């Protein structure tokens, strides 16, 4: 076997099994701000970009979350006073609400102190695992608004402690040099077709489904003199003794904190992109920043506008990565493997997570039952990035990223039918990329990108289904692609 192939295999194995990370010296921080030039090695990009439809609107048109948060960084505890203004947009009268409280998956991590409905303390609720059923004091009519006050304390688990009954490390929690707050606050889950959507967690894939909401999060540390550096969803505002973060029309609010973070930033239009990484990982931190900035430019032109004014890239002190609103994690392994070129894991995974700011953040789906709607599109967005920024690497990307694993299986499987992480990824991500490549070849570039722009425009702020995907696709082509659907999907969509 040629040496190049041996190196490819070693690199893939290394990504899966590498567990070591660099030792941490004394905390060091610097900020570097620059304006990124437009990439010079690009193909011609379209100039017509869809007008965004998700401009800020009245909070009554979507839920509003206000979280006053006090963090004891060294004790790994978080105290929260949360207020939710929930507008009933379901079209039905509601007598109960269902909230996700994901931290309750860890024994002793979530302590509920009180709940009040419209200012009156409530005891009519039940908690089971990650689910809280809240009985309303009076029926909430369609179009009505209810105010919910929740007071609780989080005792963070070690981040790689496994969920009870689910043998999978989770990001939520802390490591010796990092605190991570992900899915850390109670939120009202979507209500679709008469059902509250809250699925069980699984060994791989994402199980939560999110409506859009507006967030105001005030973060205060018990010891301001030793407060860590914070990366978070949304734009920060320094107050007298706290930082206020705001973000509108977002799916989630995530936060990471570390006394060891180094920070580099760049500007793309009015978007501030910041890369947070640990000492001795400057090359990877800069590489992730560059790839993210380039991706935002390409995806803005190909799909539509990025919806927020900030985007945080966070090196995770764990072997996992995940997307959140205006925020995503990258595995420390990818930083350790970074070779300074765009032909590496750190680059294409960075591009993938950036793409989720379109396919997840703007156009959401039922991630447990139809994960391909964001994962296949995010995977294929990597290809779109390379063809525009590094066209000489497109063939390498197909070989190394996709076909190395000999992908098989149906694209539209739920997370629960994946038969393992690798078969699941091969089917949903990589077969999904092949489907989109074959579809693009069948209908042509003009129709393909017009479809993606319209899919974003029609789906922005919503939770879409596979039927929506193919309905919008049919509006942009008369080509027969039914054989591709039969080839790649276990269900037949029209």
The 8 nearest C-alpha neighbors of each residue, nearest first, counted from 0:
[[1, 2, 4, 5, 3, 6, 8, 7],
 [2, 0, 3, 4, 5, 6, 7, 8],
 [1, 3, 5, 4, 6, 0, 7, 8],
 [4, 2, 6, 5, 1, 7, 0, 8],
 [5, 3, 7, 6, 2, 1, 8, 0],
 [6, 4, 2, 8, 3, 7, 9, 1],
 [7, 5, 9, 3, 4, 8, 10, 2],
 [6, 8, 4, 10, 5, 9, 3, 11],
 [7, 9, 11, 5, 10, 6, 12, 4],
 [10, 8, 6, 12, 11, 7, 13, 5],
 [9, 11, 13, 7, 8, 12, 6, 14],
 [12, 10, 8, 14, 13, 9, 7, 15],
 [11, 13, 9, 15, 14, 10, 8, 16],
 [12, 14, 10, 17, 16, 11, 15, 9],
 [15, 13, 11, 12, 16, 17, 10, 332],
 [16, 14, 12, 13, 17, 11, 332, 318],
 [15, 17, 13, 14, 18, 12, 11, 332],
 [18, 16, 13, 14, 19, 15, 332, 12],
 [17, 19, 16, 20, 332, 318, 317, 15],
 [20, 18, 17, 21, 332, 335, 331, 22],
 [19, 21, 22, 18, 331, 335, 332, 316],
 [22, 20, 23, 19, 279, 278, 335, 280],
 [21, 23, 20, 24, 278, 279, 19, 277],
 [22, 24, 21, 278, 25, 259, 277, 26],
 [25, 23, 26, 22, 278, 27, 259, 279],
 [24, 26, 27, 23, 259, 278, 258, 28],
 [27, 25, 259, 258, 24, 28, 260, 23],
 [28, 26, 259, 261, 25, 29, 260, 278],
 [29, 27, 261, 260, 262, 26, 30, 259],
 [28, 30, 261, 262, 31, 27, 263, 260],
 [31, 29, 263, 262, 32, 264, 28, 261],
 [30, 32, 263, 264, 29, 33, 262, 265],
 [33, 31, 264, 265, 263, 30, 34, 266],
 [32, 34, 265, 35, 266, 31, 264, 263],
 [35, 33, 266, 265, 36, 267, 32, 268],
 [34, 36, 33, 266, 265, 267, 37, 292],
 [37, 35, 38, 34, 39, 267, 293, 33],
 [36, 38, 39, 35, 293, 296, 41, 267],
 [39, 37, 40, 36, 41, 388, 293, 35],
 [38, 40, 41, 37, 388, 36, 42, 387],
 [41, 39, 388, 38, 389, 42, 387, 390],
 [42, 40, 387, 388, 39, 38, 43, 389],
 [41, 43, 387, 44, 40, 386, 388, 390],
 [44, 42, 41, 45, 387, 46, 40, 386],
 [43, 45, 42, 46, 300, 301, 387, 297],
 [46, 44, 47, 300, 43, 301, 48, 448],
 [45, 47, 48, 44, 300, 301, 43, 49],
 [48, 46, 45, 49, 300, 301, 50, 303],
 [47, 49, 303, 300, 46, 50, 299, 302],
 [50, 48, 303, 51, 47, 452, 456, 304],
 [49, 51, 52, 48, 303, 304, 456, 47],
 [52, 50, 53, 49, 304, 54, 303, 456],
 [51, 53, 54, 50, 456, 459, 49, 460],
 [54, 52, 51, 55, 460, 459, 248, 306],
 [53, 55, 52, 56, 51, 306, 248, 247],
 [56, 54, 53, 247, 57, 248, 58, 213],
 [57, 55, 58, 54, 60, 53, 59, 61],
 [56, 58, 59, 60, 55, 61, 213, 63],
 [59, 57, 60, 61, 63, 56, 62, 213],
 [60, 58, 57, 61, 86, 62, 144, 85],
 [59, 61, 58, 57, 86, 56, 62, 88],
 [62, 60, 59, 212, 58, 86, 63, 211],
 [61, 63, 85, 212, 84, 86, 213, 58],
 [62, 64, 213, 84, 212, 83, 214, 58],
 [65, 63, 83, 214, 82, 213, 215, 66],
 [64, 66, 215, 82, 81, 216, 214, 83],
 [67, 65, 81, 216, 80, 68, 217, 64],
 [68, 66, 217, 80, 79, 216, 81, 218],
 [67, 69, 79, 218, 78, 217, 66, 219],
 [68, 70, 219, 78, 220, 77, 218, 79],
 [71, 69, 77, 220, 72, 76, 221, 219],
 [70, 72, 76, 221, 74, 73, 75, 220],
 [71, 73, 75, 74, 70, 76, 220, 178],
 [74, 72, 75, 71, 76, 70, 222, 221],
 [73, 75, 71, 76, 72, 154, 70, 155],
 [76, 74, 72, 73, 155, 71, 154, 77],
 [77, 75, 154, 71, 153, 74, 155, 70],
 [76, 78, 70, 153, 152, 69, 71, 79],
 [79, 77, 152, 69, 68, 151, 153, 70],
 [80, 78, 68, 151, 67, 150, 81, 152],
 [79, 81, 150, 67, 66, 149, 68, 82],
 [82, 80, 66, 149, 65, 148, 79, 150],
 [81, 83, 148, 65, 147, 64, 149, 66],
 [84, 82, 64, 147, 63, 146, 85, 148],
 [83, 85, 146, 63, 62, 145, 147, 86],
 [84, 86, 62, 145, 144, 83, 87, 146],
 [87, 85, 144, 143, 59, 88, 62, 61],
 [86, 88, 142, 141, 143, 89, 144, 85],
 [87, 89, 90, 142, 86, 141, 60, 61],
 [90, 88, 91, 87, 190, 141, 191, 92],
 [89, 91, 141, 88, 92, 87, 142, 140],
 [92, 90, 141, 89, 93, 140, 87, 88],
 [91, 93, 140, 141, 139, 138, 94, 90],
 [94, 92, 139, 95, 138, 91, 140, 96],
 [93, 95, 138, 135, 134, 139, 92, 137],
 [96, 94, 134, 135, 133, 93, 97, 132],
 [95, 97, 133, 132, 98, 134, 187, 94],
 [96, 98, 132, 131, 187, 133, 188, 195],
 [97, 99, 187, 131, 186, 188, 130, 185],
 [98, 100, 130, 185, 186, 129, 101, 131],
 [101, 99, 185, 129, 102, 103, 130, 98],
 [100, 102, 129, 103, 104, 99, 182, 183],
 [103, 101, 104, 100, 109, 105, 108, 183],
 [102, 104, 109, 105, 101, 129, 100, 128],
 [105, 103, 102, 128, 101, 129, 162, 106],
 [106, 104, 103, 108, 102, 107, 162, 163],
 [105, 107, 108, 104, 103, 109, 163, 102],
 [106, 108, 109, 105, 154, 110, 103, 153],
 [107, 109, 154, 153, 105, 106, 155, 102],
 [110, 108, 153, 103, 102, 107, 152, 111],
 [111, 109, 152, 151, 112, 153, 108, 107],
 [110, 112, 151, 113, 150, 109, 152, 149],
 [113, 111, 151, 150, 110, 114, 152, 149],
 [112, 114, 150, 149, 111, 115, 151, 120],
 [115, 113, 149, 148, 121, 120, 150, 116],
 [114, 116, 120, 119, 148, 121, 118, 147],
 [117, 115, 147, 119, 118, 146, 120, 121],
 [116, 118, 146, 119, 147, 145, 115, 148],
 [117, 119, 116, 115, 120, 148, 146, 147],
 [120, 118, 115, 116, 117, 121, 114, 136],
 [121, 119, 115, 114, 116, 118, 122, 113],
 [122, 120, 115, 114, 123, 119, 116, 124],
 [121, 123, 124, 120, 114, 113, 115, 125],
 [124, 122, 134, 121, 133, 125, 135, 136],
 [123, 125, 133, 132, 134, 122, 126, 131],
 [126, 124, 132, 131, 127, 133, 123, 130],
 [127, 125, 131, 130, 128, 132, 124, 129],
 [126, 128, 130, 129, 131, 125, 132, 103],
 [127, 129, 130, 104, 103, 126, 101, 100],
 [128, 130, 100, 101, 103, 99, 104, 127],
 [131, 129, 99, 127, 128, 126, 98, 100],
 [130, 132, 126, 98, 125, 97, 133, 99],
 [133, 131, 97, 125, 124, 96, 126, 98],
 [132, 134, 124, 96, 95, 97, 135, 131],
 [135, 133, 95, 123, 124, 94, 136, 132],
 [134, 136, 137, 95, 94, 133, 138, 116],
 [135, 137, 134, 138, 116, 121, 94, 123],
 [138, 136, 135, 139, 94, 134, 93, 95],
 [137, 139, 94, 93, 140, 135, 92, 136],
 [138, 140, 93, 92, 143, 94, 137, 141],
 [141, 139, 92, 143, 142, 138, 93, 91],
 [140, 142, 90, 91, 87, 92, 143, 88],
 [141, 143, 87, 88, 140, 86, 144, 90],
 [142, 144, 140, 87, 141, 86, 139, 145],
 [145, 143, 86, 85, 87, 84, 142, 146],
 [144, 146, 85, 84, 117, 147, 86, 143],
 [147, 145, 84, 117, 83, 116, 85, 148],
 [146, 148, 116, 83, 82, 115, 117, 145],
 [149, 147, 82, 115, 114, 81, 83, 116],
 [150, 148, 114, 81, 113, 80, 82, 147],
 [149, 151, 80, 113, 112, 79, 81, 111],
 [152, 150, 111, 112, 110, 79, 78, 149],
 [151, 153, 78, 110, 77, 109, 79, 154],
 [154, 152, 109, 77, 108, 76, 155, 78],
 [155, 153, 108, 76, 75, 109, 156, 152],
 [154, 156, 172, 75, 108, 153, 76, 173],
 [157, 155, 172, 158, 173, 154, 108, 160],
 [156, 158, 173, 172, 160, 159, 174, 155],
 [159, 157, 172, 173, 170, 160, 171, 174],
 [160, 158, 168, 157, 169, 161, 170, 317],
 [161, 159, 157, 158, 168, 162, 156, 169],
 [160, 162, 168, 167, 166, 159, 163, 169],
 [161, 163, 165, 164, 105, 104, 166, 167],
 [164, 162, 165, 161, 104, 105, 166, 106],
 [163, 165, 162, 166, 161, 167, 201, 104],
 [166, 164, 162, 163, 167, 202, 201, 161],
 [167, 165, 161, 202, 164, 162, 168, 163],
 [166, 168, 161, 202, 165, 169, 162, 203],
 [169, 167, 159, 161, 160, 170, 166, 158],
 [168, 170, 171, 159, 158, 167, 161, 160],
 [169, 171, 158, 172, 179, 168, 159, 181],
 [172, 170, 181, 179, 180, 169, 158, 173],
 [173, 171, 158, 155, 156, 179, 157, 178],
 [172, 174, 178, 158, 157, 177, 179, 156],
 [173, 175, 177, 176, 158, 157, 178, 316],
 [176, 174, 177, 173, 178, 157, 316, 257],
 [177, 175, 174, 257, 259, 258, 178, 316],
 [176, 178, 257, 174, 173, 256, 175, 179],
 [179, 177, 173, 256, 255, 172, 257, 174],
 [180, 178, 255, 172, 171, 173, 254, 181],
 [179, 181, 254, 171, 183, 253, 255, 172],
 [180, 182, 253, 183, 171, 179, 254, 170],
 [183, 181, 184, 101, 180, 253, 251, 102],
 [182, 184, 181, 180, 102, 101, 185, 100],
 [183, 185, 182, 186, 100, 101, 102, 81],
 [186, 184, 100, 99, 98, 183, 187, 101],
 [187, 185, 98, 99, 188, 184, 100, 83],
 [188, 186, 98, 97, 99, 189, 96, 185],
 [187, 189, 98, 196, 186, 97, 209, 99],
 [190, 188, 196, 210, 195, 191, 209, 187],
 [189, 191, 195, 194, 196, 193, 89, 188],
 [192, 190, 194, 193, 189, 195, 196, 89],
 [193, 191, 194, 190, 195, 89, 196, 189],
 [192, 194, 191, 190, 195, 91, 89, 196],
 [195, 193, 191, 190, 192, 196, 189, 197],
 [194, 196, 190, 189, 197, 188, 191, 97],
 [197, 195, 189, 188, 194, 190, 198, 208],
 [198, 196, 195, 207, 188, 199, 208, 99],
 [199, 197, 206, 196, 207, 200, 367, 208],
 [198, 200, 206, 201, 197, 207, 129, 367],
 [201, 199, 206, 198, 202, 205, 165, 207],
 [200, 202, 203, 199, 165, 204, 415, 206],
 [201, 203, 167, 165, 166, 204, 200, 420],
 [204, 202, 201, 420, 205, 414, 167, 419],
 [203, 205, 414, 206, 201, 202, 367, 366],
 [206, 204, 366, 207, 367, 203, 200, 201],
 [205, 207, 367, 200, 198, 366, 199, 204],
 [208, 206, 205, 197, 198, 366, 209, 367],
 [207, 209, 365, 366, 206, 196, 189, 188],
 [210, 208, 250, 189, 188, 211, 207, 251],
 [209, 211, 189, 250, 212, 188, 208, 461],
 [212, 210, 250, 249, 248, 460, 209, 61],
 [213, 211, 62, 248, 249, 61, 63, 250],
 [212, 214, 247, 63, 248, 246, 64, 249],
 [215, 213, 64, 246, 245, 63, 65, 247],
 [214, 216, 245, 65, 244, 64, 66, 217],
 [217, 215, 66, 244, 243, 65, 67, 214],
 [216, 218, 243, 67, 242, 68, 66, 244],
 [219, 217, 68, 242, 241, 69, 216, 243],
 [218, 220, 241, 69, 68, 70, 240, 221],
 [221, 219, 70, 222, 223, 69, 71, 226],
 [220, 222, 71, 70, 223, 219, 69, 72],
 [223, 221, 220, 224, 225, 226, 71, 72],
 [222, 224, 226, 225, 220, 221, 240, 219],
 [225, 223, 222, 226, 220, 221, 227, 240],
 [226, 224, 223, 222, 227, 258, 220, 72],
 [225, 227, 223, 224, 220, 222, 228, 258],
 [228, 226, 258, 257, 256, 229, 225, 259],
 [227, 229, 257, 256, 258, 260, 226, 230],
 [230, 228, 256, 255, 227, 231, 257, 254],
 [231, 229, 255, 254, 256, 311, 228, 232],
 [232, 230, 254, 253, 233, 255, 229, 326],
 [231, 233, 325, 252, 326, 253, 324, 254],
 [234, 232, 246, 245, 244, 309, 231, 235],
 [233, 235, 244, 245, 309, 246, 236, 308],
 [236, 234, 244, 243, 242, 233, 237, 245],
 [235, 237, 243, 242, 238, 244, 234, 245],
 [236, 238, 242, 241, 243, 235, 239, 240],
 [237, 239, 241, 242, 240, 236, 243, 217],
 [240, 238, 241, 237, 242, 219, 236, 243],
 [241, 239, 238, 219, 242, 223, 237, 220],
 [240, 242, 219, 238, 218, 239, 237, 217],
 [243, 241, 237, 218, 238, 236, 217, 235],
 [242, 244, 217, 236, 235, 216, 218, 237],
 [245, 243, 235, 216, 234, 233, 215, 236],
 [246, 244, 215, 233, 214, 234, 216, 243],
 [245, 247, 233, 214, 213, 249, 234, 215],
 [248, 246, 213, 249, 214, 212, 55, 245],
 [247, 249, 212, 211, 213, 250, 246, 460],
 [250, 248, 211, 212, 247, 251, 324, 213],
 [249, 251, 211, 209, 324, 360, 210, 212],
 [252, 250, 324, 249, 323, 253, 182, 209],
 [251, 253, 232, 324, 254, 323, 250, 214],
 [254, 252, 181, 232, 231, 180, 251, 323],
 [253, 255, 231, 180, 230, 179, 232, 181],
 [256, 254, 179, 230, 178, 229, 180, 231],
 [255, 257, 229, 178, 228, 177, 227, 230],
 [258, 256, 177, 227, 259, 228, 260, 176],
 [257, 259, 227, 228, 260, 26, 256, 176],
 [260, 258, 26, 257, 277, 27, 261, 176],
 [261, 259, 277, 276, 257, 275, 258, 28],
 [260, 262, 28, 276, 275, 29, 277, 27],
 [263, 261, 275, 30, 274, 29, 260, 28],
 [264, 262, 31, 30, 274, 273, 32, 275],
 [265, 263, 273, 32, 272, 31, 274, 262],
 [264, 266, 33, 32, 272, 34, 271, 35],
 [265, 267, 271, 34, 270, 272, 268, 35],
 [268, 266, 270, 269, 35, 292, 271, 34],
 [267, 269, 270, 266, 271, 34, 296, 35],
 [268, 270, 267, 308, 271, 266, 309, 307],
 [271, 269, 308, 267, 309, 268, 266, 272],
 [272, 270, 309, 266, 265, 308, 310, 273],
 [271, 273, 310, 265, 264, 309, 311, 266],
 [274, 272, 264, 311, 263, 312, 310, 271],
 [273, 275, 312, 263, 262, 288, 284, 311],
 [276, 274, 262, 313, 261, 260, 312, 314],
 [277, 275, 314, 260, 261, 284, 313, 280],
 [276, 278, 260, 280, 261, 259, 279, 275],
 [277, 279, 280, 23, 261, 281, 276, 259],
 [278, 280, 281, 277, 21, 282, 23, 276],
 [281, 279, 278, 283, 282, 277, 284, 276],
 [282, 280, 284, 283, 279, 285, 278, 276],
 [283, 281, 285, 284, 280, 286, 339, 337],
 [284, 282, 286, 334, 285, 280, 281, 337],
 [283, 285, 281, 287, 286, 282, 276, 274],
 [284, 286, 288, 282, 283, 287, 281, 289],
 [287, 285, 283, 289, 288, 284, 282, 290],
 [288, 286, 290, 284, 285, 289, 283, 291],
 [287, 289, 285, 291, 286, 290, 274, 292],
 [288, 290, 286, 292, 291, 287, 285, 293],
 [291, 289, 293, 287, 292, 288, 294, 346],
 [290, 292, 294, 288, 293, 289, 287, 350],
 [293, 291, 295, 289, 294, 290, 288, 296],
 [292, 294, 290, 296, 291, 295, 289, 297],
 [295, 293, 291, 297, 296, 292, 298, 290],
 [296, 294, 292, 298, 293, 297, 299, 291],
 [297, 295, 293, 299, 294, 298, 300, 292],
 [296, 298, 294, 300, 299, 295, 301, 293],
 [299, 297, 301, 295, 300, 302, 296, 294],
 [300, 298, 303, 304, 296, 297, 302, 301],
 [299, 301, 297, 298, 48, 302, 303, 45],
 [300, 302, 298, 299, 297, 303, 448, 45],
 [303, 301, 452, 298, 299, 300, 451, 455],
 [304, 302, 299, 49, 48, 300, 452, 301],
 [305, 303, 299, 306, 51, 302, 48, 49],
 [304, 306, 307, 299, 303, 295, 357, 356],
 [307, 305, 304, 308, 53, 361, 51, 54],
 [308, 306, 309, 305, 325, 270, 246, 233],
 [307, 309, 270, 271, 269, 234, 310, 306],
 [310, 308, 271, 270, 307, 272, 233, 234],
 [309, 311, 325, 272, 326, 273, 271, 312],
 [310, 312, 326, 273, 272, 274, 325, 313],
 [313, 311, 274, 327, 326, 275, 328, 273],
 [314, 312, 328, 275, 315, 327, 274, 329],
 [313, 315, 276, 329, 328, 331, 275, 330],
 [316, 314, 317, 330, 331, 329, 328, 313],
 [315, 317, 331, 314, 177, 174, 318, 330],
 [318, 316, 315, 319, 330, 331, 159, 170],
 [319, 317, 330, 331, 332, 316, 320, 315],
 [318, 320, 330, 317, 329, 321, 315, 170],
 [321, 319, 329, 328, 330, 318, 322, 315],
 [320, 322, 328, 327, 323, 319, 329, 352],
 [321, 323, 327, 352, 326, 328, 355, 324],
 [324, 322, 326, 327, 251, 325, 253, 321],
 [323, 325, 326, 251, 249, 360, 250, 232],
 [326, 324, 310, 232, 311, 309, 323, 233],
 [327, 325, 311, 323, 324, 310, 232, 312],
 [326, 328, 322, 312, 323, 321, 313, 311],
 [327, 329, 313, 320, 321, 315, 314, 312],
 [328, 330, 320, 314, 315, 313, 331, 319],
 [329, 331, 318, 319, 320, 315, 332, 333],
 [330, 332, 334, 333, 315, 316, 314, 318],
 [333, 331, 335, 330, 334, 336, 14, 318],
 [332, 334, 345, 336, 335, 331, 330, 344],
 [335, 333, 283, 337, 331, 336, 332, 345],
 [334, 336, 332, 333, 337, 331, 280, 20],
 [337, 335, 333, 334, 332, 338, 345, 344],
 [336, 338, 334, 335, 339, 283, 333, 345],
 [339, 337, 340, 336, 343, 283, 342, 341],
 [338, 340, 337, 282, 286, 341, 283, 343],
 [339, 341, 342, 338, 343, 337, 286, 346],
 [342, 340, 346, 343, 339, 347, 389, 290],
 [343, 341, 340, 346, 392, 344, 396, 395],
 [344, 342, 345, 346, 341, 337, 347, 340],
 [345, 343, 346, 347, 348, 333, 342, 337],
 [344, 346, 333, 348, 343, 347, 349, 337],
 [347, 345, 349, 344, 348, 341, 343, 290],
 [346, 348, 350, 349, 344, 345, 351, 381],
 [347, 349, 351, 350, 345, 346, 344, 352],
 [350, 348, 346, 352, 347, 351, 345, 287],
 [349, 351, 347, 353, 348, 352, 381, 294],
 [352, 350, 348, 354, 377, 349, 353, 381],
 [353, 351, 355, 349, 354, 350, 322, 348],
 [352, 354, 350, 355, 351, 356, 349, 291],
 [355, 353, 351, 377, 356, 352, 357, 350],
 [356, 354, 358, 357, 359, 352, 353, 377],
 [355, 357, 360, 354, 353, 358, 359, 361],
 [356, 358, 361, 355, 354, 360, 359, 362],
 [357, 359, 355, 373, 362, 356, 360, 361],
 [360, 358, 363, 355, 362, 361, 373, 357],
 [359, 361, 356, 357, 362, 324, 250, 358],
 [360, 362, 459, 357, 460, 359, 363, 358],
 [363, 361, 459, 458, 358, 359, 360, 461],
 [364, 362, 359, 462, 461, 463, 361, 360],
 [365, 363, 462, 463, 366, 464, 372, 369],
 [364, 366, 369, 367, 368, 208, 370, 462],
 [367, 365, 370, 369, 364, 205, 368, 206],
 [366, 368, 206, 414, 365, 413, 370, 205],
 [367, 369, 413, 365, 366, 370, 414, 412],
 [370, 368, 365, 366, 371, 413, 367, 411],
 [371, 369, 366, 372, 367, 374, 368, 373],
 [372, 370, 374, 375, 427, 373, 369, 411],
 [373, 371, 370, 374, 369, 375, 364, 376],
 [372, 374, 358, 376, 371, 375, 359, 377],
 [375, 373, 371, 377, 376, 428, 372, 378],
 [376, 374, 431, 428, 371, 378, 377, 432],
 [375, 377, 379, 373, 378, 374, 380, 372],
 [378, 376, 380, 374, 354, 351, 375, 379],
 [377, 379, 375, 380, 376, 381, 351, 428],
 [380, 378, 432, 376, 381, 382, 377, 375],
 [379, 381, 383, 377, 382, 378, 376, 384],
 [382, 380, 384, 379, 383, 378, 350, 351],
 [381, 383, 385, 379, 380, 384, 386, 393],
 [384, 382, 380, 386, 381, 385, 387, 379],
 [385, 383, 381, 382, 387, 386, 388, 380],
 [384, 386, 389, 382, 388, 387, 390, 383],
 [385, 387, 390, 383, 384, 389, 388, 393],
 [388, 386, 41, 42, 384, 385, 390, 389],
 [387, 389, 41, 385, 40, 386, 384, 390],
 [388, 390, 385, 391, 392, 386, 387, 40],
 [391, 389, 386, 392, 385, 393, 387, 388],
 [390, 392, 389, 393, 394, 386, 385, 395],
 [393, 391, 395, 390, 394, 389, 396, 385],
 [394, 392, 396, 395, 390, 385, 391, 386],
 [393, 395, 397, 396, 392, 398, 391, 390],
 [396, 394, 392, 398, 393, 397, 399, 342],
 [397, 395, 393, 400, 399, 394, 398, 392],
 [398, 396, 401, 394, 395, 400, 399, 402],
 [399, 397, 402, 395, 396, 403, 401, 400],
 [398, 400, 396, 403, 397, 395, 401, 402],
 [399, 401, 396, 397, 398, 403, 402, 395],
 [402, 400, 397, 429, 403, 398, 399, 404],
 [401, 403, 398, 405, 404, 397, 406, 399],
 [402, 404, 399, 405, 398, 401, 400, 406],
 [403, 405, 402, 406, 401, 425, 400, 421],
 [406, 404, 402, 403, 407, 401, 425, 429],
 [407, 405, 425, 404, 430, 429, 426, 402],
 [406, 408, 426, 425, 430, 405, 409, 422],
 [409, 407, 426, 410, 406, 430, 425, 422],
 [408, 410, 488, 487, 426, 411, 489, 412],
 [409, 411, 427, 426, 431, 488, 487, 412],
 [412, 410, 409, 488, 371, 369, 427, 413],
 [411, 413, 410, 416, 409, 414, 369, 417],
 [414, 412, 368, 415, 416, 369, 367, 370],
 [413, 415, 367, 416, 417, 204, 368, 412],
 [414, 416, 413, 417, 201, 367, 418, 412],
 [417, 415, 414, 413, 418, 412, 423, 419],
 [416, 418, 423, 419, 414, 415, 422, 412],
 [419, 417, 416, 422, 423, 420, 415, 421],
 [420, 418, 417, 422, 421, 423, 203, 202],
 [419, 421, 423, 422, 424, 203, 417, 418],
 [420, 422, 424, 423, 419, 425, 418, 417],
 [423, 421, 425, 424, 419, 420, 417, 418],
 [424, 422, 417, 420, 426, 421, 425, 419],
 [425, 423, 421, 428, 427, 426, 422, 420],
 [426, 424, 406, 429, 422, 423, 428, 421],
 [425, 427, 408, 430, 410, 423, 424, 407],
 [426, 428, 410, 371, 424, 431, 425, 423],
 [429, 427, 375, 431, 424, 374, 425, 426],
 [428, 430, 425, 432, 431, 401, 426, 406],
 [431, 429, 426, 433, 432, 406, 428, 410],
 [430, 432, 375, 434, 428, 429, 427, 433],
 [433, 431, 379, 429, 435, 430, 434, 375],
 [432, 434, 430, 436, 431, 435, 437, 429],
 [435, 433, 431, 437, 432, 436, 438, 430],
 [434, 436, 438, 432, 437, 433, 439, 431],
 [435, 437, 433, 439, 438, 434, 432, 440],
 [438, 436, 440, 434, 439, 435, 433, 441],
 [439, 437, 435, 441, 440, 436, 434, 442],
 [438, 440, 436, 441, 437, 443, 442, 447],
 [439, 441, 437, 443, 438, 442, 436, 444],
 [440, 442, 438, 439, 443, 437, 480, 478],
 [441, 443, 439, 440, 478, 446, 438, 476],
 [444, 442, 440, 439, 445, 446, 441, 447],
 [443, 445, 447, 446, 448, 439, 442, 440],
 [444, 446, 447, 448, 443, 449, 442, 450],
 [445, 447, 449, 444, 448, 443, 475, 450],
 [448, 446, 444, 450, 449, 445, 439, 443],
 [447, 449, 451, 450, 445, 446, 444, 452],
 [450, 448, 446, 452, 447, 451, 445, 453],
 [449, 451, 453, 447, 448, 452, 472, 454],
 [452, 450, 454, 448, 453, 449, 302, 455],
 [453, 451, 302, 455, 449, 454, 450, 448],
 [452, 454, 456, 450, 455, 451, 457, 449],
 [455, 453, 451, 457, 452, 456, 458, 450],
 [454, 456, 458, 452, 453, 459, 457, 451],
 [457, 455, 453, 459, 454, 458, 452, 52],
 [458, 456, 454, 455, 459, 453, 461, 471],
 [457, 459, 455, 362, 461, 456, 454, 460],
 [460, 458, 361, 362, 455, 461, 456, 457],
 [459, 461, 361, 362, 211, 458, 53, 462],
 [462, 460, 458, 459, 362, 463, 363, 210],
 [461, 463, 363, 364, 362, 464, 365, 460],
 [464, 462, 364, 467, 461, 363, 458, 362],
 [463, 465, 467, 466, 364, 468, 462, 365],
 [464, 466, 468, 467, 469, 372, 463, 369],
 [465, 467, 464, 469, 468, 470, 492, 493],
 [468, 466, 470, 464, 465, 469, 463, 471],
 [469, 467, 465, 466, 471, 470, 472, 464],
 [468, 470, 472, 466, 471, 467, 473, 493],
 [471, 469, 467, 473, 472, 468, 466, 474],
 [470, 472, 474, 473, 469, 468, 467, 454],
 [471, 473, 469, 474, 470, 475, 450, 468],
 [474, 472, 470, 475, 471, 476, 469, 477],
 [475, 473, 471, 472, 476, 470, 450, 477],
 [476, 474, 473, 472, 446, 450, 449, 471],
 [477, 475, 478, 473, 474, 446, 442, 472],
 [476, 478, 479, 473, 475, 474, 442, 480],
 [479, 477, 476, 442, 480, 441, 473, 481],
 [478, 480, 481, 477, 482, 441, 476, 442],
 [481, 479, 483, 482, 478, 484, 438, 441],
 [480, 482, 484, 483, 479, 485, 493, 491],
 [481, 483, 485, 484, 480, 486, 479, 487],
 [484, 482, 486, 481, 480, 485, 487, 434],
 [483, 485, 481, 482, 486, 487, 488, 491],
 [486, 484, 482, 483, 488, 487, 481, 491],
 [487, 485, 483, 484, 488, 482, 409, 489],
 [486, 488, 409, 484, 485, 410, 483, 434],
 [489, 487, 409, 490, 484, 410, 485, 411],
 [488, 490, 409, 411, 491, 487, 485, 412],
 [491, 489, 488, 492, 411, 485, 484, 409],
 [490, 492, 484, 485, 489, 488, 493, 481],
 [493, 491, 490, 466, 469, 484, 465, 488],
 [492, 469, 491, 470, 466, 481, 473, 484]]
